[in-house]
Each structure stands twice: as C-alpha cells, then as structure tokens.
Amino acid sequence: MDIVNNGSGYRDDAGYNKIESWDDKKTLKMTEHYHDILKQLGEDPEREGLKDTPLRVAKAMQFLTQGYNHDPEEILNSAKFREDYKQMVIVKDIDIYSLCEHHMLPFFGKAHIAYIPDGYITGLSKIARVAEAFARRLQVQERLTVQIRDCIQDTLNPLGVAVVIEAQHMCMQIRGVQKQNSVTTTSAFTGCFLNNIQTREEFIHLIGKYLH
C-alpha cells in the first residue's frame, strides 16, 4: 500500500483519510526503545512482520495519549454561550477509551455527563471532547471521573455536575485476576446533584437504561 504523508496524517491508495499527528523527535526515540523491547522479549525486530512495528507502536502511543496536548477548559470555552436555561443537560453513552497507568493496558466503556446551567451553556460536542481529552492520557478511572466533573464545574460554573463512568479494564480481564465480565462504575457529583437527592435520582433514572 502506498502511503502519502500529509504532515498531520496520511492518505492511502484507496483514498482513506486518517488524521494523526506526532512529534518526529519523540517518535524516533520511542521507536528505538520499542525496537529494544522486542529484543528483550526474545523476538527478532528485523523480521518481516516486526520490521515496522516499533515505528507503528511509537505513533500509536502518541495517538492514545494525545489528551496531554489538549486543554479541556479551552475546549469548553471555545463554545461557551450565555443562555437562560436552568434544567438538566445530559450527554450520555459517550465512548471512553483510555490506558490504565498501572499496566498501560486499555480500559474502555461509557460516560454519562450532566450539568444544570447557571447562565452559561456549552456546545454539546464539547462535553464529549472534554471526556476524550482526559481519557486519552495514562489514567485511573476514579481520577478520570473527577477530572471531567471538575473541569465542567470550574469552567461553566453551573448549579451542579454529574458524571458516571462504566468501564471494563483489560488489566483485570487478560492478566491478574482474569475476570472477563467485571465492570467498574465510578461517579462524581457537585452542587445540586450532590446536595439534592431528587435531582441526583432524576439523573440516575434518565441514564438508568444505559447502566450495566
């Protein structure tokens, strides 16, 4: 397959466009390290199937951790509008993909995020992008949940924020305890979601059919 380098991505000979970005110096250094890792595993990094693997992994890891290059508060502020609306706004069933910082194995699942505006709203897609920005880092699910909550609370200053994340962790499924069907649920609340039981129950009811 012929690859045409577009700087921030590439286009293959079938016309498929894939946008990625990577740092050349980091890529070179990481490629060298992954080349050595393959040796340490007892493999031959020069054989046909592995020859380009160190480079591919170096680029893949930069893609999977691209959240370090994104400012979640800036994402929200880029579409922050005055609006006299004080009812619950929910963006649910947001796909989450992250890397556990303990083993650098994936965990993945769904995030359900709500807030009650107090003078300001944000673009709905920005809520999902905030979740993505924090998820695409080395993470633990507990911290990820709180970071999303705090970012929305600090940037929009709403009456309250609610975040629930359900995820499956590969570090539990393919190593260690090896429990295939385990699901981890975390939640974090502020304001009226924290202090008002009825508001919190309404949120849980509205996302309830999505919960595991």
N, C-alpha and C positions, 0 to 999 in steps of 0.2 A: 504494500500500500504506500502510495506517495503522500508525504506529509508536507504541507506548505506552512511555514512558520509565519504567523501573523503578529508576533510580538507578545500579545496578551492571550494568544490561543493558537489554534490551528484549524485548517480545513482539510479533510481527507478527499480522496479522489472521487468519492460518491457525493460530495457536496455537503457533508455533515459539518456543521459549525460547532465547535466546542470552545468556550471561552474560559481560559485559565490564566493565571499569572504566577510567575515565580522569579525569585532572585537568583541571578546567574552564579554569584559567588557562593551563596548558600547551597545551591543545587550541586555545584562542583564538589564542595566539601562533604555534603551529605552522601553524594554518590560514592566517594572514596570510602566513607565509613561503611556503607551498606555492602560495598564490594568486599571489605574485610570481614564483615559479619557473615556473609555467605561462606567464606573460607573457614571461619571459626565453627560453623555448623557442619563442616565436613563436605561442603559442596564445591564444585568447580565453577566459579563465576564466569569462566571464559567459554563454557559450553553453550551451544546454540540457544537453548531455552532460557538461559540465565544471563546472556551477554548484556542485554539492555535492562535487566531487572533493577540493578542499583539506581540507574537514572530514573526509571519509571517510579520506583518507590520514593525517591527523593522528591519528585514532583507531586506524587500523590499525598505525601505527608504535608507538604505545604498547602495543598488544597484542603485537606482535612482539618488543618489548624489555621485557616485563613481568618478566623474570627479575631485573632490578635491584631489584624490590620484594620479592623472596623471599629468605629466609635458608636456604640448603641445609642447614647444620648444624642449624638449628631443625627442619627437615623430618625429618631422621633421628632427632633426639632426641624428637620427638613420638610415635614408636613404637619406642622402644628398650627391649628386654626382656632380662633375664638368661636364658640358655639354655646348657646344657652340650652344645653341638654344635660339632664341630671338623672338619666336612667342607665341601667346596666348595658354595657357594650361587651359582647363576648366574641372572641375569635377562638374557635375550638378545633380540635383534630389537626393541630399543626404537627407535621412530621419533624421529629428531632433525631439527629444523628450526631454522636459525639464519641470521644475517646476517653476511656477511663484513665485517669492519671496514675493509677497504681500499676497497671499492666500494659497500658497503651493498647487495649483491646476495645472494640466498639461497644457502645450501648446505644439503644435506639428505641423510639416509641412515639408517644403523642403528648403534646402540651395543650392545655386549655387555659386561656388567659382572659380575664375580665377586669374592667375598671368602670367606675362611675365618675364621669367628668364633673369638674367644678370650674367651668369657664373655658376650658380648652379640650379639644379632641385632637386625635392624630389620624393619619391615613391608616386604614385597616391593614394594608400590606406591611406597614411599618412595624406592627406588633409582631408579625411572623418574622420579620427581618431582625428584630431585636433578639428573639429567641434563637435564631440562626447564628447571630454574631457571638452570642455567649456559648452556644453549643459547639461551634467549630473551634474549640480550644481543648487542651487537656483539662478534664473536668471530673467532678463527682456530682452526682445527681442532686444532692442536697444543696450544694453551693449554686449550681445552675438555676435551681428553682428560686432561690433568694435573690440572685443577681438580676433575674428578669423582673421580679417584683419590685426591687429597689430602684431599678432604672426607670420604670414607668412611674413610680411614685415620686421620685426626685425630679423628673423632667416635666411631667404634666401636672403634678400636684393635685391629683384627683381626690374625691371623697374616700376612695378605697381601691385596692388592687387585690385580685385573687389569681393565684397560679397553682395549677395541679399538673404534675407530670407523671406519666406511667411509662416505664421503660423495662426492656429486657437487657440484661448485661451478659455479654459473651464471656466475661471472666468467671461468671457463675455457671455458664452452660457448657463450655468446652474445656475448662480446667477447674482445679479446686474441687468444689462440692458437686459440680456437674449436674445441676438440677435444671432440666430442659424447659420446664413450664413456669418457672418462677418469674413474677412480675413485681417490680418495685414501684410504689406510689409515694410521691412527696407532694407537700402542699405548703403554701406560704400566703399569708393574708396581711393586709393593712387596713386601717380606718374602719369603715362601716362593715367590711367583710369580717374583720376581726372582732369588733365590738357588738355587732348586731346579729343575733342568731338567725333571724328571719331572712336577712339579706344573704348570709352565708348559705342557708338551706336552699334559697331560691337558685343560687349559683350551682350548687351541687345537683339540684333537681334538673336544671337546664342542660347540664353536661352528663347527667347520670347515665343515659343510654349509651354513652361512649366509653364509660369506665369498664375496666376489665371485670 
